[in-house]
Amino acid sequence: MIVFALRHADRKPDADDLSSAGVARAELLARMLAESGIRTAYCSDAIRTQRTMQPLQRKLRSRLEVVVVGTSGAGGIAGHVKEIVHKVKGLPDDAVAAIVGHTNTVGPVIEGLTGRTVEPIGEAQFDRLFVLSIPAAGAATVAPTRYGEAT
């Protein structure tokens, strides 16, 4: 399984929406992932995470299922992370998926899926993209990368 894990694209100050730089980053992400075989994406209930996936959803239409996993339900943020990890682990071994989260969820989701820790994402960082390779048997790998304009 291959999983792309990232924080939502650049946000507007004091708003739950993407800035113009964030819209451009989301468009770039769509161009990068459109031919990857991705069929499922998980987002929080924040508008900015869903808007990060919108360009990809427009490109792939019904071939991409975007699943919104709330953060205010049972267990709060920890419950959100646990549910995403559970859902991703339930995907077929050959699945390609994306997880769009936040500074406080991306790292815990990666750790839950791979057992590996990553450097925390800073409040002003929007360009980090982690590529997880999760084999049916054996150790998972995490490749930290960057995309779009440096932040």
N, C-alpha and C positions, 0 to 999 in steps of 0.2 A: 504494500500500500504506500502511496505517496500522499503526503499532506503538506499543504502550504499554510503556514501559520504567520499571522501578521497583525499588527495594530491597525485600526482604521486609518484612513488617509487623513491628511492635514485638516484640522478643524478650524472653524471660525472662532475667534475669541468670544467667550461668553455666550455660545450658542451650540446646540446639539445638531450641527450641520457641517458640511464640508466647505472649506474656503475654496477660492478659485484654484489654488495650488493643489488642494485635496482632490478636486474634480479632475484635474490633469493627471494626478497620480493614479486615481481610480481608472481612468481611461487607459493609462499605460499598463496597469495590472491586467486589465481585460485583454489587451493585445498580447501580453506575455503568456497568459494562462489559457486563452481560447482554444488552442490546439493541443493542450496537455492531456486531454481525456477527462478532464474534471466534470463531474456530474452532480456533486453535492457540495454545498457551502453552508457553514454554520456561522451565525451572527448573534450578537446580543440584541436586546430590544431597543438599543440606542439608535436613533436615526442615522448617525454618522457611520455606524458599522454596516447598516443596510445599504446606504448610499455608496459605500465603497464597493459593494458587489453589484450595484445596478448596471454599470456599463457591461460587465461580463454577462449578466442575466439578459440584457438586451441582445447581445451577440449570439448567445446560445439558446435563447428563448426557452422552450419546454425541455431542452436537454439538460438544464441546470435547475436543480431543486435547491432553493435557499430556505434553510430551516432557522427560524428565530427561536433562540433559547433565552428566556427572561433571566434577569439578574435579581429581581425582587421577590422571587418565590421562596419556597422552603429552602433554608440554608443560605440565602443571599448569594454573594459572590462565590463562596465555596460550593454551594449547591449548583450554581451555573457551571462552574468548572467541571464538577463531577459528572453532570449530565452530558456535557459535550464530550468528555473522555469516554463515557459509556456509549454514546451514539457512534462515535468514530470507531471504537473497537468493535462495534457490531457491523461495520461495513465489510464487504467482501475483500479478500486478500489482494485483489487486483484493482481496488478502488483508487481514484484520485479525488481528493477533497481539499477544501480550504476552510480555514477557521479565521474569522475576523473578530478580533477582540480589543482589549484595552491594555494599558500599561500594567494593570494588576491581574490580568487573566491569561495573557499569552504565555508567560513563563510557567505558571502552574499547569496549564493545559499541556504544554510540551513535556513537562516533567511527568505528568500523569500518563502520557502516551508512550514515552520513551525511557523514563527513569533518569533522564539527563537534565541537568540544570543549564540555564543560559543566563548571560549577563542581563540584568534588569533593563527594561526599556525606559529611557528618560522621558520626561514630560514633553520635551520639544522634539523627540525622535519619531519620525513617521516613515522613514525609509528602510526599516529593517524587515526582512522577509526571511523566514526560516523554512528550509525544505527538509521535511522529515521523511526518512525511508524506514518503513516499519514492515519487516519481513514476517511471514507466517511463523517462522522459527529462526531463532538467533537474535543477535543484538540489533537494536534500532540505531540509526544514525541521525544526527542533526547537522545540517549545513547552514550556518548563518550567512546570509547574503544581504545586499542592499539593492534598492531599485529606485529609479527616479532621481530627482534633485536631492542632493545631500542635505540632511537636517541635523 
